[in-house]
Amino acid sequence: MSTFFFLLAIIPSIILHEVSHGYVAYLCGDPTAKNAKRLTLNPLRHVDPFGTLLLPFLLIVSHIPAIGYAKPVPVNIGLLRRPRNQSVLVSLAGPFTNILLSAIAFIYCHYELHHASVFSLTNGYTFFDFMLDFGLVNLTLAVFNLLPIPPLDGSAVIERFVPQRHLPKYYVFRARALPVVMAILILNAITFHVGESWLSDLQNWWINLAQS
């Protein structure tokens, strides 16, 4: 049951991350996501059967840190009013949304820890536990996506300095990089565990701060 609620925390976090990309792109002049009906909270529009459901589930039941992804929201950078600058805003909208959601969960957890008014959802799993998972999931998504590695959102900083003449090739490379990055991350989670202690320290910091 806790696995179910953990997945329930992951799915809206990923969806809101993607919607924010499309919404900021729309504000900057690109209606591609809107025309594709992706500026919606309807999960059926965003769920990738493998990346959003199967992959996180398999990793969780295998006791491996869960990662996942939704169907990327389509963005046509060429339609942005100021492509080189606004493409950075579009990319950073996702991690910013996750930081905001993590902050909301943090405020709730901080309040509950000091007022002890938690209530059970089922089998002893409380809404506090769900919000704790929700906060840590969004914190992890924000930090992970800010890594400057294509196609992660943090690579927008690198993209900003790619010469104009090389951008088409860069975009092709970025579009094809996700399977490679996911494979490396899963291999690392199973074998090398690089960065796990740092991530654990970050999550413990979040929890300790909520308890203070």
C-alpha positions in Angstrom: 0.0 0.0 0.0 2.9 2.4 0.8 4.2 1.6 -2.7 0.8 2.7 -4.2 0.9 6.0 -2.3 4.5 6.6 -3.3 3.6 6.2 -6.9 0.6 8.5 -6.3 3.1 11.1 -5.1 5.4 10.6 -8.1 2.8 10.8 -10.9 1.3 14.3 -10.2 4.8 15.6 -9.5 6.0 14.5 -13.0 2.9 15.7 -14.7 3.0 19.1 -13.1 6.7 19.3 -14.1 5.8 18.7 -17.7 2.7 21.0 -17.8 4.8 23.9 -16.5 7.2 23.6 -19.4 4.3 23.8 -21.9 2.6 26.6 -20.0 5.7 28.8 -19.9 6.3 28.1 -23.5 2.7 29.2 -24.2 3.3 32.4 -22.3 6.4 33.0 -24.4 4.6 32.6 -27.7 4.7 28.9 -28.5 1.1 27.3 -28.6 2.4 23.8 -29.5 1.6 22.2 -26.1 -1.7 24.0 -26.0 -2.7 22.8 -29.5 -1.6 19.3 -28.5 -4.0 19.5 -25.5 -1.1 19.0 -23.1 -1.8 22.0 -20.9 -4.1 19.9 -18.8 -3.8 18.0 -15.5 -5.6 15.0 -17.0 -2.9 12.3 -16.4 -4.0 10.3 -19.4 -2.5 13.1 -21.6 0.9 12.9 -19.9 1.4 9.3 -18.6 4.0 7.3 -20.4 3.1 3.6 -19.7 6.7 2.7 -19.2 8.4 5.8 -17.8 5.5 7.0 -15.5 4.1 3.7 -14.3 6.1 0.5 -15.0 9.6 1.8 -14.5 9.0 3.5 -11.1 7.0 0.5 -9.9 9.7 -2.0 -10.9 12.4 0.0 -9.2 10.4 0.4 -6.0 9.6 -3.3 -5.6 13.3 -4.0 -6.4 14.3 -1.7 -3.6 16.1 0.6 -6.1 15.7 4.4 -5.9 12.7 5.2 -8.1 13.1 7.4 -11.2 10.5 8.0 -13.9 9.3 10.4 -16.6 6.1 11.5 -18.3 5.7 12.1 -22.0 7.7 15.2 -22.8 5.4 18.2 -23.5 6.1 19.4 -27.1 7.8 22.7 -27.4 8.8 24.5 -30.6 11.6 26.7 -29.6 11.5 28.5 -32.9 8.0 29.9 -32.0 9.2 31.6 -28.8 9.5 35.4 -29.1 13.1 35.3 -27.9 14.2 31.7 -28.4 17.7 31.8 -26.9 16.6 33.4 -23.7 13.1 32.1 -23.3 14.1 28.5 -24.0 16.0 28.7 -20.7 12.9 29.8 -18.9 10.9 27.0 -20.4 13.4 24.4 -19.3 13.8 25.8 -15.8 10.0 26.0 -15.3 9.9 22.2 -14.5 12.4 22.2 -11.7 11.0 25.4 -10.3 7.5 23.8 -10.1 9.0 20.8 -8.3 10.7 23.2 -5.8 7.4 25.0 -5.2 5.6 21.7 -4.6 8.3 20.5 -2.3 8.0 23.8 -0.4 4.2 23.3 0.0 4.8 19.8 1.3 7.5 21.1 3.6 5.1 23.7 5.1 2.4 21.0 5.7 4.9 18.6 7.3 6.4 21.3 9.5 2.9 22.2 10.7 1.8 18.6 11.4 5.0 17.8 13.3 4.3 20.7 15.6 0.5 20.2 16.0 0.2 16.4 15.8 -3.0 16.4 13.8 -2.1 13.7 11.3 -4.8 11.3 10.1 -4.5 7.8 8.6 -5.2 7.0 5.0 -5.0 3.2 5.3 -3.1 0.6 7.2 -1.3 3.2 9.3 -0.1 5.2 6.3 -1.0 8.7 7.1 -1.6 11.8 5.0 1.6 13.1 6.7 3.5 10.1 5.2 2.1 10.9 1.8 3.1 14.6 2.0 6.5 13.6 3.3 6.9 11.3 0.2 5.5 14.1 -2.0 7.9 16.6 -0.7 11.0 14.4 -1.0 9.9 13.2 -4.5 9.7 16.8 -5.7 12.9 17.8 -4.0 14.7 14.9 -5.8 13.1 15.7 -9.1 14.2 19.3 -8.9 17.8 18.5 -8.1 18.0 15.7 -10.6 16.5 17.8 -13.5 18.9 20.7 -12.7 21.9 18.6 -13.5 23.5 20.1 -16.7 23.2 16.9 -18.7 21.2 16.7 -21.9 18.2 16.2 -22.1 17.7 17.3 -18.4 16.4 20.8 -17.8 19.7 22.0 -16.3 21.3 21.5 -19.7 19.5 24.7 -20.8 22.4 26.6 -19.3 24.8 24.7 -21.7 22.4 25.2 -24.6 22.4 29.0 -24.0 26.1 29.0 -25.1 25.9 26.6 -28.0 26.7 28.5 -31.2 23.6 29.2 -33.3 25.0 27.2 -36.2 25.3 24.0 -34.1 21.9 24.2 -32.4 20.1 21.9 -34.9 22.6 19.1 -34.3 22.4 19.8 -30.5 18.6 19.5 -30.5 18.8 16.2 -32.4 21.4 14.9 -29.8 19.2 16.1 -26.9 16.1 14.4 -28.3 17.9 11.1 -28.4 19.8 11.3 -25.1 17.0 10.3 -22.7 17.2 6.5 -23.0 21.0 6.6 -22.6 20.7 8.8 -19.5 18.0 6.6 -18.0 20.1 3.5 -18.6 23.1 5.0 -16.9 21.0 6.1 -13.9 19.5 2.6 -13.5 23.0 1.0 -13.8 24.3 3.5 -11.3 21.4 2.7 -8.9 22.1 -1.0 -9.1 25.9 -1.1 -9.2 27.8 2.1 -8.5 25.5 4.1 -6.2 27.3 7.4 -7.2 25.6 10.4 -5.6 23.2 8.4 -3.4 24.8 9.5 -0.2 24.6 13.1 -1.3 21.0 12.7 -2.2 20.3 11.0 1.1 22.0 13.9 2.9 19.8 16.4 1.0 16.6 14.5 1.9 17.7 14.3 5.6 18.3 18.0 5.6 14.8 18.6 4.3 13.3 16.3 7.0 15.4 17.8 9.8 14.5 21.3 8.7 10.8 20.4 8.8 11.3 19.0 12.4 13.0 22.2 13.7 
